[in-house]
Structure formats: structure tokens, C-alpha cells
């Protein structure tokens, strides 16, 4: 029984964390320094209110639980030992009461009960939802009713918030914020997370009737660290452990959690073939030239440079902080820069859809930085897709057209593999391949080829031009693993590309059991209509769409051709020929 005063209203609207943990023998791992800082603040006679600030999943609530454990055992500081630590259920309270006035009245009663009891420490989670708010419909701001009590010596209060909540709401009321002492909570280390898992497995093993091996726990730490960079420790590891335990318990025959089970579940959560990733990546890197050339005609020098740079970057012979690879593709329009990026997305990440495309011509104003990184009111056009799909090609198309301040923003991304978004969150780019494209200086390439200039000396001429015209700064160029020049395409190259494009169309028809015959004469006619030294293969792609694809699409939809049909296109007039 508690010897302090009655807390009838508080008991109705709060969870007694102390009572819920009284009979549980749990010791928490990590944040020892932060917990000590919190204890020292709470033990003071004034300015004894705590604001815990950290991202969700970093263990903010676990710090409260460890405080409760120490208080119960009398192992905290004088004034904190043997206290009741109670979390006000603000969702329930605001849901049950009809008006802001009624909410404030009830909170006033709760706060007075806590003072009279003398041994209460109050906790409010997601504190930013209820304090320091900018006025908006449906929001209750309790800072007005809470502030007078925060001055009273034996009233102690802990608010839990995020960096985003602190910056966007609570900091807006600086006088209210001055009542609190901040304790910042960062993600715990991999080693601390492993120690935490070692304690949690006993509960899960008993609950699921399984055995969780130590190598599996190590695999959870390693794979969540690598493949779930946007989530913090320990949350991502604990969540994965729980899900893996459920999966193995349902297998029936197997009762031991092994690294293979970990790889399977993490692969499902991230949509990345993790079990094959290491050996698959080795094979890809060793054969990258051949794999790219299955889709890219010509560009031997460009493909070779990309491949060697990727092998150099991924070999980890030197310390690396940035993305998996960073490239600047230079060359005229339609020579295969974007197609090479698509090929890398499919080769490296399994699908062309694993590519985030940014048209940098849309970011020519300094104000466009906000559109890229986002804000409290809108998602970032770059930040959000990378956070949600950290294993992707990031294609920065026509990078030379972006504002210079936006180019400066990418210095940190290219160098350290991270970006701070508009809400203060860190976005991880370390599992991306960044490809910036530009056709700046393409006239120099065309002129040099006409003059027979050696290809090896051409890159420096282009770079000198880019620096002289102040299109890019040397420190920006130096952040790339490779600056890759793409040649203009010859008519012979275009014949090969026409064949690739038509084969793709043929494959689509084959899925409908329609056979398309492609003649050499058709390829030559398409190149004749579509050849352009300025627009390269893009002009030819339009010819195929207009002269071939549109005709076939109309025939399929109208029922003129169907399953079992054998067709070809007359190269003289581009009319459909149905052979059966």
C-alpha cells in the first residue's frame, strides 16, 4: 500500500508504470549516461522537469522503465527512490472529455493530486501533441494549465518528444520550454543492441518454444544495420527478432532460429534478396561489363570506367562513407546515359523500378531546396523516396541546370552518404548508387570526334570547359567515383539499338502468343528515319513507337491479331503483314 495521499483522478486517467513492473525482473541495456542525467534532474528541488528528446525506436520509453526499476529497488537518487512513476493517458483523457476547458479542469485535479501525494513522477508520451502547439483545429494545448505546476518544487514531470516535435511545436513557446531540462537520446550501438537481444531471447524462447542461436542474433544486428538504415537501434533489431521468432515457431519441424531464417525475414521486409546478396554482388561486379553490354550498344570506354569504379568502390580497400557508387555521366542527348542507369538498376537491384529519377531542371531556384528535402507540411521529392527505398539508383538528370546551392547540398550526400531532411531527420544514401547526368559541353565532344581528337584527352578538355564556364566546381566533380564520357552514336550503333528495342517489343507480343518477325530491312528503315546526331537514339525510339508499336497496339486491341498470329511490319510503308 502507498503511504502518500490519494490519487483518485490520476488513477483513472494514468497507467501506473511502477506497479506494472513491480514483479518483473527486467534490466534494461544502454543509455546509462542519459538515465543518470534524468535522475539528477528529477532529484533537484527546482528545475526538476525532464524533456526526453529522440527519434522513435531509440529507447526513450525504455529509459523510463529502467528509471522505474532503479526507483523500486532503491538504487536511484534520494528523492527519486520509491516514487510512483505514472504515465497520463492523454489519448483516453482527451477522448473522454468534451471540451478544452473540461480537459484543463481534470488535468488541474491530476496535477494537484500528484503534488499532495508527494511521491509522484508524471510522464506524458508524444508530448509535442499536447504542448507548445501552434493553434490548429482539434489540438489541445495543455501548456497553459501545466506551466504553473512546473514551478512547484515537489511536482516532477517527464515529457517524451521527437526532434521534429521539439523544433516544430515545443520550441515555439520558449518560456514554456525553459521549465524543462533536455535529455537527448541517440540510437544505441550495435554491441549494446546485441546485449539487449541476449536478454530478450529467453522470454521469446519460452513463449514460442524455440531456441534462438547466437549466430542468428549477430545476423539480426548485421542485416538490420545494413539493410534498414532509416530505422534506429534497438527498435529495428527487436522488431525483427520478434517477427523471426513467430516465423520459426510456425515451421513446425524446425525449432532453432538460424541465420538463414533471419535473411529470409529481412529480405521479405526490405524486398531485397539478402540471402543471395553477397555472392550475387561478387558475380555482378566481376561480370559487370558483359551485363551492361547486354543492354548498351557501343560506349565501351564508358562501360569499362563504370565497372572498374564500381569494383574499386565496393572492394572497400580504403575507408568509404558515401554511397555504393557515384558517377557523373557526360555526353549528348540520346546516347545511353539514362539507359545505362536503368541497366544498373536492373542488374544491381533486380528491377528498373529501383530507380529514383529527379529532373534537376525543375530545381533551378534556391527555394527548390525545400521541395527536395521536404518540410513539416510536405514530403521531400528526394528525401522521402530514398528513405522508403534505400536500395536504389538515384538518377539526377540534367544536373547542370540545378541551382548552385542545390549542388552544394549534394556534396554531403556524395561524400558522407547522408542528407538531413526538412524535419531534421537523417536520410541514409549509403546503399544507393548515385548517377548524375549532363549534356553540358556536348558540342566539344561532337567537334573533337570530327577532328579525330584522341578519346583519352577529351575528358580533360570537357572538365576544363565545365570549370571555366563555372558549370561545376572542382570540389563537386571530385566527389564522384567516375566522370564518364558517352560517345555520340553512329548509324551502326543505332542498328544494334534498333534491334534491342524491337526485340523488347517482340518479347511483349510473345507473352500474348503472337509471333513478330523482325527483318534487317525494318531495322535499317527505322535507323534511316530516326538517325539524329543531336538526339541520338531518342529520335529512333519515337520512330519505333509511331511506325511499329502504334500499329501493333491497334491490331491487338481491335482483335485483328490474337493468340497464334504471326506478323511482321513492311519496311517500305510500315504496314502490318499478317502471315497466319
Secondary structure, DSSP 8 states (H G I E B T S, - for coil): ---S---HHHHHHEEEHHHHHTT------S-HHHHHHHHHHHTSSSS-EEEEEE-TTSSHHHHHHHHHHHHHHT-S-TTTTT-EEEEE-HHHHHHH--SHHHHHHHHHHHHHHHHHHSSEEEEESSGGGTSS----TT----HHHHHHHHTSTT-EEEEEE-HHHHHHTGGGSHHHHTTEEEEEE----HHHHHHHHHHHHHHHHHHHT-EE-HHHHHHHHHHHHHH-TTS-TTHHHHHHHHHHHHHHHTTSS--EE-HHHHHHHHHHHHTS-HHHHHHHHHHHHHTHHHHHHTT--S-HHHHHHHHHHHHHHHTTSS---S-SEEEEEE--TTSSHHHHHHHHHHHHHSSTTSEEEEEGGG--SGGGHHHHH--SSS--TTHHHHHH--SSEEEEETGGGS-HHHHHHHHHHHHHSEEE-TTS-EEE-TT-EEEEEE-TTHHHHHHHHHHT--HHHHHHHHHHHHHHTTSS-HHHHTTSSEEEE-----HHHHHHHHHHHHHHHHHHHHTTT-EEE--HHHHHHHHHHH--TTTTHHHHHHHHIIIIIHHHHHHHHHTSS-TT-EEEE-TTT--EEE--
